[in-house]
Amino acid sequence: MYLDNSATTQVSKEVFEEMKPYFTEEFGNPSTLYGIGRESKKALNLARQRVADAINAKPDEIIFTSGGSESDNLAIKGIAFKLAKKGRHIITTGIEHPAVVETLKFLESFDFKITYLPVYENGIIKVEDLMEAITDETILITVMHGNNEIGTIQPIEEIGKIARERGIKFHCDAVQTFGKIEVDVEKLNVDLLSLSSHKINGPKGVGALYIKKGTPIEPLIHGGGQERGLRSGTENVSGIVGFGKACELANNQLEEHYEKLIAIRDDLIDKVLTTIPESYLNGDVEKRLPNLVNFRFKAIEGESLILLLDAEGYQTSTGSACSSNKLMASPVLTALGLNPVDVHGSLRISLAPESDNFDVDEFVNAVAKAVERLREMSPLWNQKIDYEDVMCKKHKNACGRC
């Protein structure tokens, strides 16, 4: 059973069938004027319309990219460099995706000032903190819609209203929420919004950036002027076609899939917390994605738990896919104020619509057995060693850096 759909999803049969002709018969470059080129252009236009319809945008507000990371980079750098003369202050949160965090670190080398808003125990920022952080130099606010590790949903609509009232551009990374809950750019009050195909049963290597009409932005990639001059390079026609179809399917089935995933998610949370001693849910109980849960278990190590579950046929993760091969404690979980040792004992389960054949009872039983086995070997569990005794003396943190 594959339970890591926040990392990537399986391409649906409908999407794959729609893509196939653009690898062979309809292989034309959409920038050319002859027949097969015009057919590719029509396919791009249809896909653009489908993406726009899914988020209540206009087709000419959609720019195709290689995925969520490129969309984040284009949005943040594009606004920063375009509006640098107006100000060099950007506001974000302490739990953003690396595509946002690393982009902001890069901008710091160009003398941009970044404010990282704290999140609280539920993983959600306080709007009051945002308002206090705004200065006359603030040109951009970038806050993710739903977190990729713990699933908490931020008050994007309220943040967008504040940004609009203050004349500040607002970018939102909606990679994890798109296709799971309603994402309406008008309701959310966003100027820029990042999307990714492979999170909604579309192909990898393609995504989109919504740019509200009239938003000033500097391109990152220069060349032939494709995508309204904001993303030059011959378009990935087959991938874009697949993305467009995935958007259409996700949009049409949104309500049905939401109800299905909510039921499985809540059953899973209830049974894990009542079955396994000293197990805890990370993030808000209610303001969370319908398909994602993140638990922590006292006195165990998450990577070992994942390997034991893999041996039983369950593919899960202990954090985001971008950092699951690193030994450092999750910055997202650490930002919640959790003990660094506890952070290492996390387990992320992310569902998909096809998870309706998922046997929750069997899975919880497998987790319980794995946790019990690991605790039998854990000095933290058996001898009640104080956490301070195992924390890194140099960094005061069980971070894995030493």
Buried (B, 14 or more C-beta within 10 A) or exposed (E): BBBBBBBBBEBBEBBBEBBEBBEEEBBBEBEEEEEBBEBBBEBBEBBBBBBBBBBBBBBEBBBBBBBBBBBBBBBBBBBBBBBBEEBBBBBBBBBBBBBBBBBBEBBEEEEBBBBBBEBEEBBBBEBEBBEEBBEEEBBBBBBBBBBBBBBBBBBBEEBBBBBBEEEBBBBBBBBBBBBBBBBEBEEBBBBBBBBBBBBBBBBBBBBBBBBBEEBEBBBBBEEEEBBEEBBBBEBBBBBBBBBBBBBBBBBEEBEEBBEBBBEBBBBBBEBBBEBBEBBBBBBBEEBBBBBBBBBBBBBBBBBBBBEBBEEBEBBBBBBBBBBBEEEBBBBBBBBBEBBBBBBBBBBBBBBBBBBEEBEBEEBBBBBBBBBEBBBEEBEBBEEEBEEEEEBEEEEEBBBEEE
